[in-house]
Structure formats: structure tokens, C-alpha cells
């Protein structure tokens, strides 16, 4: 059995940030539908609402795997890295599908570019950070 290495304070701050980020992400996912309904034309909103069932399933997998990864990181479990990898792959797929199939460029620069970049950047950071935490022995 390996030696239990105590992680630094920054680890705990990042773990708490990850949990809070996921709570915010879930909240804004709900808010996003209302915003788009108000700012899209009827045809554009109907196109968005007609997303295939598999898209919704992948979206939920992304949300819950990142949330589980955040909790596992906080609990110092190695499986956090696996959950973050699943979240990153599914988020990349979702964001690219969102950008190219729904085509919301004219609706809002925030929803078109800023949010997808931030979401992917944070998912990438959490995955890389969890791999680093495993190497340093902070996760068991």
C-alpha cells in the first residue's frame, strides 16, 4: 500500500472550484435555453429544440461525468481522471456540434465563442490537473 501524501492547499481550492464550477455550469445550462428562446427566431429555436436524443444523452454524460470527477477529486480518488477524460471528450463533441449544427453565430458572441472556449479550457485543465495529482500521489 502506498504512502499517503498530503496535497497542498491549492489542491483543495481547485477541488472546491471544480465542484462550484459544475454547479454553475448546470445552472447556466438551464438559463441558456431561456436566453436563446428570447433571442432566436422561431425557426432557429425550433431547430435547436429538435436536437437528436443522442445529443441530449451525451450532454448529460458530460455534465454528470465532470461533476463526478469533481467529487472524486475532492475525495482524492484516482477515478477522477477517468471521469474528467470522459467529460472532456463529450464536451468537445457537444461544443463542436453546437457551433456547427445549430449555427448561432449571429445570436450572441458569448454563447457562440466565449462559453465553449471557457468550458473546454476548464475541462482540459481539470483533466490535466487530475493526471498531475495522480503522479504526485495526491490521489489514491
N, CA, C and O of each residue as an XYZ file, in Angstrom:
560
protein
N       0.841     -1.178      0.000
C       0.000      0.000      0.000
C       0.882      1.234      0.000
O       1.872      1.291      0.729
N       0.529      2.230     -0.815
C       1.330      3.439     -0.968
C       1.220      4.370      0.216
O       0.287      4.308      1.016
N       2.209      5.232      0.293
C       2.249      6.238      1.344
C       1.249      7.348      1.015
O       1.166      7.792     -0.130
N       0.497      7.793      2.011
C      -0.485      8.859      1.820
C       0.229     10.206      1.836
O       0.730     10.644      2.872
N       0.267     10.851      0.684
C       0.919     12.145      0.552
C      -0.146     13.226      0.670
O      -1.142     13.212     -0.053
N       0.072     14.156      1.581
C      -0.886     15.225      1.815
C      -0.801     16.258      0.690
O       0.272     16.799      0.424
N      -1.931     16.531      0.029
C      -1.911     17.528     -1.050
C      -1.817     18.951     -0.487
O      -2.183     19.193      0.663
N      -1.327     19.881     -1.299
C      -1.219     21.267     -0.843
C      -2.591     21.954     -0.791
O      -3.583     21.419     -1.285
N      -2.628     23.114     -0.200
C      -3.861     23.899     -0.098
C      -4.441     24.199     -1.474
O      -5.661     24.236     -1.632
N      -3.592     24.413     -2.465
C      -4.072     24.704     -3.817
C      -4.917     23.554     -4.368
O      -5.862     23.780     -5.124
N      -4.577     22.335     -3.994
C      -5.360     21.177     -4.423
C      -6.796     21.295     -3.924
O      -7.742     21.066     -4.678
N      -6.954     21.650     -2.659
C      -8.290     21.773     -2.078
C      -9.054     22.942     -2.701
O     -10.261     22.849     -2.926
N      -8.365     24.015     -2.972
C      -9.010     25.159     -3.626
C      -9.501     24.783     -5.022
O     -10.614     25.136     -5.413
N      -8.669     24.069     -5.764
C      -9.050     23.646     -7.114
C     -10.190     22.634     -7.050
O     -11.094     22.670     -7.885
N     -10.159     21.742     -6.080
C     -11.243     20.759     -5.925
C     -12.577     21.450     -5.632
O     -13.606     21.094     -6.206
N     -12.552     22.424     -4.752
C     -13.772     23.169     -4.418
C     -14.218     23.995     -5.626
O     -15.411     24.063     -5.925
N     -13.257     24.626     -6.325
C     -13.589     25.366     -7.537
C     -14.268     24.455     -8.557
O     -15.241     24.859     -9.194
N     -13.769     23.240     -8.715
C     -14.337     22.297     -9.691
C     -15.792     21.981     -9.351
O     -16.640     21.932    -10.242
N     -16.081     21.770     -8.091
C     -17.466     21.485     -7.684
C     -18.350     22.704     -7.932
O     -19.447     22.577     -8.476
N     -17.880     23.875     -7.539
C     -18.660     25.097     -7.757
C     -18.851     25.371     -9.248
O     -19.931     25.783     -9.672
N     -17.810     25.144    -10.036
C     -17.915     25.343    -11.483
C     -19.013     24.469    -12.072
O     -19.777     24.919    -12.927
N     -19.092     23.232    -11.622
C     -20.101     22.326    -12.153
C     -21.510     22.725    -11.733
O     -22.455     22.565    -12.506
N     -21.655     23.232    -10.547
C     -22.962     23.737    -10.115
C     -23.363     24.925    -10.992
O     -24.509     25.020    -11.432
N     -22.418     25.823    -11.242
C     -22.675     26.977    -12.105
C     -22.986     26.520    -13.526
O     -23.887     27.056    -14.171
N     -22.251     25.541    -14.008
C     -22.457     25.031    -15.366
C     -23.857     24.434    -15.533
O     -24.500     24.632    -16.563
N     -24.317     23.716    -14.536
C     -25.664     23.141    -14.590
C     -26.708     24.262    -14.557
O     -27.693     24.216    -15.294
N     -26.493     25.257    -13.709
C     -27.420     26.385    -13.639
C     -27.500     27.113    -14.979
O     -28.594     27.387    -15.473
N     -26.340     27.428    -15.571
C     -26.337     28.155    -16.830
C     -26.853     27.324    -17.996
O     -27.339     27.882    -18.980
N     -26.757     26.019    -17.907
C     -27.341     25.175    -18.950
C     -28.854     25.360    -18.975
O     -29.466     25.374    -20.044
N     -29.448     25.500    -17.812
C     -30.887     25.740    -17.736
C     -31.214     27.162    -18.201
O     -32.206     27.363    -18.902
N     -30.414     28.130    -17.831
C     -30.621     29.526    -18.207
C     -30.438     29.738    -19.709
O     -31.120     30.564    -20.316
N     -29.529     29.000    -20.289
C     -29.193     29.146    -21.702
C     -30.414     28.929    -22.605
O     -30.588     29.647    -23.589
N     -31.241     27.965    -22.282
C     -32.444     27.679    -23.076
C     -33.379     28.894    -23.060
O     -33.889     29.299    -24.105
N     -33.602     29.472    -21.878
C     -34.472     30.648    -21.787
C     -33.911     31.824    -22.579
O     -34.650     32.512    -23.284
N     -32.605     32.054    -22.464
C     -31.969     33.160    -23.190
C     -32.125     32.975    -24.697
O     -32.501     33.904    -25.410
N     -31.836     31.781    -25.166
C     -31.915     31.519    -26.598
C     -33.355     31.595    -27.111
O     -33.591     32.037    -28.236
N     -34.302     31.171    -26.302
C     -35.698     31.251    -26.719
C     -36.108     32.711    -26.931
O     -36.873     33.018    -27.846
N     -35.603     33.599    -26.095
C     -35.920     35.019    -26.220
C     -35.215     35.677    -27.400
O     -35.748     36.626    -27.974
N     -34.019     35.194    -27.781
C     -33.198     35.892    -28.771
C     -33.091     35.217    -30.140
O     -32.517     35.791    -31.066
N     -33.624     34.034    -30.272
C     -33.591     33.358    -31.567
C     -34.917     33.552    -32.294
O     -35.952     33.815    -31.682
N     -34.857     33.418    -33.593
C     -36.114     33.401    -34.339
C     -36.818     32.080    -34.035
O     -36.213     31.148    -33.506
N     -38.077     32.017    -34.369
C     -38.857     30.800    -34.108
C     -38.246     29.591    -34.813
O     -38.173     28.505    -34.239
N     -37.805     29.784    -36.065
C     -37.214     28.668    -36.817
C     -35.908     28.196    -36.178
O     -35.652     26.997    -36.069
N     -35.082     29.169    -35.756
C     -33.796     28.804    -35.139
C     -34.014     28.058    -33.828
O     -33.331     27.073    -33.545
N     -34.973     28.535    -33.024
C     -35.229     27.887    -31.738
C     -35.819     26.495    -31.952
O     -35.477     25.564    -31.222
N     -36.688     26.339    -32.929
C     -37.247     25.020    -33.210
C     -36.164     24.049    -33.674
O     -36.198     22.864    -33.340
N     -35.198     24.560    -34.449
C     -34.081     23.718    -34.883
C     -33.273     23.264    -33.674
O     -32.875     22.103    -33.579
N     -33.037     24.194    -32.752
C     -32.286     23.852    -31.553
C     -33.058     22.855    -30.691
O     -32.470     21.924    -30.140
N     -34.364     23.047    -30.573
C     -35.204     22.154    -29.778
C     -35.318     20.759    -30.393
O     -35.656     19.799    -29.702
N     -35.037     20.650    -31.680
C     -35.152     19.353    -32.347
C     -33.838     18.573    -32.299
O     -33.588     17.714    -33.145
N     -33.019     18.872    -31.326
C     -31.758     18.144    -31.176
C     -32.053     16.658    -31.020
O     -33.014     16.278    -30.352
N     -31.229     15.823    -31.636
C     -31.464     14.378    -31.528
C     -31.289     13.891    -30.089
O     -30.582     14.498    -29.285
N     -31.946     12.796    -29.802
C     -31.910     12.228    -28.450
C     -30.479     11.927    -28.009
O     -30.136     12.153    -26.849
N     -29.638     11.421    -28.916
C     -28.265     11.070    -28.566
C     -27.481     12.308    -28.129
O     -26.590     12.198    -27.287
N     -27.793     13.481    -28.681
C     -27.119     14.718    -28.273
C     -27.423     15.021    -26.804
O     -26.535     15.395    -26.038
N     -28.679     14.854    -26.430
C     -29.083     15.109    -25.045
C     -28.412     14.116    -24.107
O     -27.975     14.487    -23.017
N     -28.328     12.857    -24.523
C     -27.675     11.829    -23.704
C     -26.189     12.175    -23.511
O     -25.672     12.090    -22.397
N     -25.512     12.561    -24.587
C     -24.091     12.918    -24.493
C     -23.907     14.160    -23.622
O     -22.953     14.245    -22.849
N     -24.816     15.116    -23.747
C     -24.763     16.320    -22.917
C     -24.865     15.957    -21.434
O     -24.107     16.468    -20.610
N     -25.804     15.075    -21.106
C     -25.960     14.655    -19.708
C     -24.749     13.863    -19.218
O     -24.336     14.009    -18.067
N     -24.186     13.036    -20.077
C     -22.974     12.298    -19.713
C     -21.848     13.282    -19.395
O     -21.119     13.108    -18.419
N     -21.716     14.304    -20.216
C     -20.673     15.319    -19.993
C     -20.870     16.016    -18.647
O     -19.927     16.143    -17.866
N     -22.089     16.466    -18.380
C     -22.355     17.178    -17.126
C     -22.094     16.297    -15.909
O     -21.413     16.704    -14.968
N     -22.646     15.084    -15.943
C     -22.520     14.230    -14.764
C     -21.120     13.649    -14.596
O     -20.670     13.458    -13.466
N     -20.425     13.365    -15.688
C     -19.065     12.841    -15.534
C     -18.134     13.922    -14.983
O     -17.248     13.627    -14.180
N     -18.330     15.167    -15.408
C     -17.490     16.233    -14.841
C     -17.829     16.467    -13.367
O     -16.936     16.723    -12.559
N     -19.098     16.381    -13.020
C     -19.490     16.545    -11.617
C     -18.933     15.398    -10.772
O     -18.406     15.626     -9.683
N     -19.049     14.170    -11.273
C     -18.486     13.031    -10.543
C     -16.967     13.151    -10.421
O     -16.395     12.843     -9.375
N     -16.319     13.602    -11.499
C     -14.878     13.815    -11.449
C     -14.501     14.840    -10.389
O     -13.504     14.679     -9.686
N     -15.295     15.887    -10.278
C     -15.025     16.922     -9.280
C     -15.161     16.372     -7.864
O     -14.334     16.661     -7.000
N     -16.202     15.581     -7.629
C     -16.372     14.973     -6.307
C     -15.261     13.966     -6.013
O     -14.759     13.905     -4.890
N     -14.878     13.181     -7.014
C     -13.804     12.210     -6.815
C     -12.462     12.915     -6.571
O     -11.642     12.435     -5.787
N     -12.243     14.032     -7.231
C     -11.029     14.813     -6.988
C     -11.018     15.283     -5.538
O     -10.010     15.162     -4.843
N     -12.143     15.817     -5.092
C     -12.249     16.286     -3.708
C     -12.041     15.135     -2.717
O     -11.466     15.325     -1.646
N     -12.515     13.938     -3.088
C     -12.355     12.766     -2.218
C     -11.000     12.075     -2.418
O     -10.710     11.061     -1.784
N     -10.174     12.643     -3.312
C      -8.821     12.162     -3.579
C      -8.806     10.740     -4.157
O      -8.025      9.893     -3.724
N      -9.675     10.494     -5.132
C      -9.746      9.193     -5.792
C      -9.204      9.296     -7.211
O      -9.502     10.256     -7.922
N      -8.409      8.308     -7.628
C      -7.804      8.297     -8.960
C      -8.830      8.281    -10.086
O      -8.547      8.762    -11.184
N      -9.997      7.744     -9.834
C     -11.008      7.648    -10.877
C     -11.464      9.025    -11.368
O     -12.114      9.131    -12.408
N     -11.126     10.064    -10.630
C     -11.457     11.431    -11.058
C     -10.913     11.704    -12.452
O     -11.577     12.339    -13.270
N      -9.717     11.228    -12.717
C      -9.094     11.434    -14.020
C      -9.911     10.791    -15.144
O     -10.043     11.372    -16.222
N     -10.446      9.621    -14.905
C     -11.277      8.940    -15.905
C     -12.555      9.729    -16.169
O     -12.951      9.915    -17.320
N     -13.196     10.189    -15.102
C     -14.412     10.993    -15.273
C     -14.116     12.288    -16.031
O     -14.901     12.703    -16.883
N     -12.987     12.925    -15.723
C     -12.625     14.160    -16.429
C     -12.299     13.887    -17.900
O     -12.587     14.720    -18.760
N     -11.707     12.740    -18.193
C     -11.425     12.384    -19.590
C     -12.733     12.195    -20.367
O     -12.866     12.676    -21.492
N     -13.688     11.499    -19.766
C     -14.992     11.309    -20.407
C     -15.668     12.659    -20.619
O     -16.224     12.921    -21.685
N     -15.619     13.506    -19.611
C     -16.237     14.831    -19.714
C     -15.591     15.646    -20.831
O     -16.293     16.293    -21.608
N     -14.270     15.620    -20.916
C     -13.572     16.398    -21.938
C     -13.946     15.929    -23.346
O     -14.228     16.747    -24.222
N     -13.946     14.634    -23.557
C     -14.284     14.092    -24.884
C     -15.722     14.450    -25.259
O     -15.982     14.894    -26.378
N     -16.646     14.258    -24.331
C     -18.045     14.553    -24.639
C     -18.279     16.056    -24.794
O     -19.075     16.470    -25.637
N     -17.603     16.870    -24.000
C     -17.754     18.324    -24.132
C     -17.204     18.830    -25.461
O     -17.791     19.720    -26.076
N     -16.090     18.272    -25.903
C     -15.560     18.663    -27.214
C     -16.585     18.347    -28.306
O     -16.842     19.172    -29.183
N     -17.155     17.171    -28.245
C     -18.156     16.773    -29.234
C     -19.368     17.705    -29.174
O     -19.841     18.182    -30.206
N     -19.863     17.961    -27.973
C     -21.039     18.808    -27.794
C     -20.796     20.227    -28.310
O     -21.620     20.780    -29.037
N     -19.668     20.804    -27.930
C     -19.393     22.190    -28.322
C     -19.220     22.316    -29.837
O     -19.705     23.279    -30.431
N     -18.541     21.367    -30.465
C     -18.391     21.432    -31.918
C     -19.738     21.221    -32.617
O     -20.034     21.888    -33.608
N     -20.536     20.312    -32.112
C     -21.869     20.099    -32.681
C     -22.707     21.371    -32.531
O     -23.403     21.786    -33.457
N     -22.623     21.971    -31.360
C     -23.352     23.206    -31.058
C     -22.951     24.318    -32.028
O     -23.808     25.024    -32.560
N     -21.668     24.466    -32.250
C     -21.173     25.546    -33.107
C     -21.517     25.336    -34.576
O     -21.891     26.284    -35.266
N     -21.396     24.115    -35.055
C     -21.529     23.888    -36.493
C     -22.914     23.434    -36.944
O     -23.283     23.673    -38.094
N     -23.680     22.797    -36.091
C     -25.002     22.332    -36.493
C     -26.067     23.379    -36.164
O     -26.939     23.665    -36.986
N     -25.992     23.950    -34.954
C     -27.002     24.933    -34.567
C     -26.711     26.309    -35.152
O     -27.634     27.104    -35.327
N     -25.460     26.607    -35.457
C     -25.063     27.845    -36.112
C     -25.694     29.081    -35.459
O     -26.593     29.703    -36.024
N     -25.211     29.422    -34.264
C     -25.761     30.564    -33.531
C     -24.824     31.769    -33.565
O     -24.855     32.598    -32.655
N     -24.004     31.876    -34.586
C     -23.023     32.963    -34.682
C     -23.651     34.341    -34.553
O     -23.083     35.220    -33.905
N     -24.798     34.540    -35.150
C     -25.403     35.869    -35.145
C     -26.205     36.152    -33.867
O     -26.647     37.282    -33.660
N     -26.393     35.165    -33.026
C     -27.211     35.331    -31.833
C     -26.467     36.020    -30.698
O     -26.932     37.027    -30.165
N     -25.317     35.479    -30.333
C     -24.584     36.016    -29.191
C     -23.143     35.523    -29.236
O     -22.899     34.320    -29.330
N     -22.192     36.445    -29.170
C     -20.772     36.071    -29.138
C     -20.461     35.272    -27.873
O     -19.576     34.417    -27.872
N     -21.190     35.555    -26.804
C     -20.975     34.827    -25.546
C     -21.309     33.356    -25.734
O     -20.514     32.490    -25.369
N     -22.487     33.061    -26.303
C     -22.894     31.669    -26.493
C     -22.160     31.013    -27.654
O     -21.981     29.795    -27.672
N     -21.740     31.811    -28.616
C     -21.071     31.259    -29.787
C     -19.607     30.922    -29.520
O     -19.140     29.857    -29.924
N     -18.884     31.799    -28.856
C     -17.439     31.613    -28.730
C     -16.939     31.547    -27.298
O     -16.180     30.641    -26.955
N     -17.342     32.471    -26.467
C     -16.737     32.588    -25.137
C     -17.058     31.393    -24.255
O     -16.153     30.786    -23.682
N     -18.327     31.048    -24.137
C     -18.699     29.926    -23.268
C     -18.067     28.616    -23.730
O     -17.505     27.906    -22.896
N     -18.128     28.254    -25.024
C     -17.480     26.998    -25.435
C     -15.973     26.976    -25.143
O     -15.442     25.947    -24.725
N     -15.290     28.093    -25.357
C     -13.847     28.141    -25.093
C     -13.573     27.967    -23.605
O     -12.678     27.211    -23.228
N     -14.328     28.653    -22.758
C     -14.131     28.544    -21.305
C     -14.440     27.129    -20.824
O     -13.688     26.565    -20.029
N     -15.536     26.558    -21.299
C     -15.927     25.202    -20.874
C     -14.850     24.185    -21.256
O     -14.467     23.347    -20.440
N     -14.368     24.261    -22.488
C     -13.332     23.323    -22.936
C     -12.018     23.561    -22.195
O     -11.329     22.606    -21.838
N     -11.668     24.818    -21.961
C     -10.424     25.127    -21.237
C     -10.458     24.586    -19.811
O      -9.473     24.017    -19.341
N     -11.576     24.759    -19.125
C     -11.675     24.266    -17.744
C     -11.700     22.742    -17.722
O     -11.062     22.133    -16.863
N     -12.417     22.117    -18.642
C     -12.438     20.651    -18.700
C     -11.043     20.098    -18.967
O     -10.647     19.093    -18.376
N     -10.301     20.753    -19.856
C      -8.922     20.331    -20.145
C      -8.046     20.507    -18.915
O      -7.267     19.617    -18.572
N      -8.168     21.651    -18.249
C      -7.385     21.901    -17.038
C      -7.661     20.843    -15.972
O      -6.729     20.309    -15.372
N      -8.940     20.539    -15.735
C      -9.281     19.563    -14.699
C      -8.734     18.179    -15.027
O      -8.277     17.463    -14.136
N      -8.780     17.803    -16.295
C      -8.221     16.503    -16.688
C      -6.712     16.481    -16.463
O      -6.189     15.551    -15.850
N      -6.016     17.495    -16.952
C      -4.555     17.551    -16.815
C      -4.162     17.636    -15.341
O      -3.208     16.991    -14.908
N      -4.898     18.430    -14.584
C      -4.591     18.581    -13.156
C      -4.788     17.258    -12.414
O      -3.982     16.913    -11.550
N      -5.838     16.521    -12.737
C      -6.070     15.243    -12.061
C      -4.971     14.238    -12.405
O      -4.556     13.463    -11.543
N      -4.490     14.239    -13.664
C      -3.370     13.361    -14.033
C      -2.120     13.734    -13.237
O      -1.391     12.862    -12.764
N      -1.885     15.028    -13.098
C      -0.728     15.509    -12.328
C      -0.858     15.124    -10.843
O       0.120     14.742    -10.200
N      -2.071     15.231    -10.322
C      -2.305     14.872     -8.918
C      -2.051     13.385     -8.684
O      -1.569     12.997     -7.619
N      -2.369     12.559     -9.666
C      -2.085     11.122     -9.552
C      -0.577     10.896     -9.503
O      -0.085     10.140     -8.666
N       0.158     11.557    -10.406
C       1.628     11.405    -10.436
C       2.277     11.859     -9.142
O       3.268     11.279     -8.699
N       1.716     12.898     -8.536
C       2.293     13.420     -7.284
C       1.846     12.612     -6.065
O       2.333     12.842     -4.958
N       0.926     11.672     -6.262
C       0.495     10.825     -5.162
C      -0.616     11.431     -4.316
O      -0.891     10.941     -3.220
N      -1.258     12.484     -4.803
C      -2.331     13.108     -4.026
C      -3.635     12.335     -4.134
O      -4.505     12.449     -3.271
N      -3.768     11.545     -5.199
C      -4.984     10.751     -5.395
C      -4.636      9.280     -5.193
O      -3.552      8.823     -5.555
N      -5.581      8.555     -4.609
C      -5.343      7.131     -4.314
C      -6.348      6.266     -5.021
O      -6.307      5.042     -4.894
